Amino acid sequence: MIVAGLKLTLLGMAVVFSFLLLLILSVKISQRFLSAGSVRELAEMEAADLRRRRRAAPGADDRTLVAVISAAIAAHRARLRGRK
């Protein structure tokens, strides 16, 4: 009875080990097939990020806009002080 239980336990452990081994191998194989695409996508994402950073850099137009908004706020506050 104990021998049959041990055989069943070893068989179950062998089946689980085999399944896990196949799972690991399938992941490694898929990694090799998909790695070329991921390298290309990573390069594209880095290029897009660089373009976005260059566009987001503050320029002369932003400084002019800040000056105009500051002048408008100052004029509005001066007008409010004149009402009191």
C-alpha positions in Angstrom: 0.0 0.0 0.0 2.8 2.4 0.9 4.8 1.4 -2.1 1.8 2.1 -4.4 1.4 5.6 -2.8 5.1 6.4 -3.3 4.9 5.3 -7.0 1.8 7.5 -7.5 3.6 10.4 -5.8 6.7 10.0 -7.9 4.6 9.7 -11.1 2.7 12.9 -10.2 5.9 14.8 -9.4 7.4 13.6 -12.7 4.3 14.8 -14.6 4.5 18.2 -13.0 8.2 18.5 -13.6 7.8 17.6 -17.2 5.0 20.2 -17.6 7.0 22.9 -16.0 10.0 22.0 -18.2 7.9 22.2 -21.3 6.5 25.6 -20.2 9.9 27.0 -19.6 11.2 25.8 -22.9 8.2 27.3 -24.8 8.7 30.7 -23.1 12.4 30.7 -24.0 11.6 29.7 -27.6 9.0 32.4 -27.9 11.4 34.9 -26.4 13.9 34.2 -29.2 11.3 34.7 -31.9 9.8 37.9 -30.4 13.1 39.6 -29.3 13.8 41.1 -32.7 10.5 42.8 -32.8 10.8 44.1 -29.3 14.2 45.7 -30.0 12.8 47.5 -33.0 9.8 48.7 -31.0 12.0 49.9 -28.2 14.1 51.9 -30.6 10.9 53.4 -32.1 9.6 54.3 -28.6 12.9 56.0 -27.7 12.9 58.0 -30.9 9.3 59.1 -30.2 10.2 60.0 -26.7 13.1 62.1 -27.9 10.9 63.9 -30.4 8.3 64.6 -27.7 10.9 66.0 -25.4 12.2 68.3 -28.1 8.7 69.6 -28.8 8.0 70.1 -25.1 11.1 72.2 -24.5 10.3 75.8 -23.7 11.0 78.2 -26.4 10.6 81.9 -27.1 6.9 81.5 -27.8 6.4 80.2 -24.3 8.3 83.1 -22.8 6.2 85.6 -24.8 3.0 83.8 -23.7 4.1 84.0 -20.0 4.8 87.7 -20.4 1.4 88.4 -22.0 -0.4 86.4 -19.3 1.5 88.2 -16.5 0.7 91.6 -18.1 -3.0 90.6 -18.3 -3.1 89.5 -14.7 -1.4 92.8 -13.6 -3.9 94.8 -15.6 -6.8 92.9 -14.1 -5.5 93.4 -10.6 -4.9 97.1 -11.2 -8.5 97.5 -12.5 -9.9 95.7 -9.4 -7.9 98.1 -7.2 -9.3 101.1 -9.1 -12.9 100.0 -8.3 -12.4 100.0 -4.5 
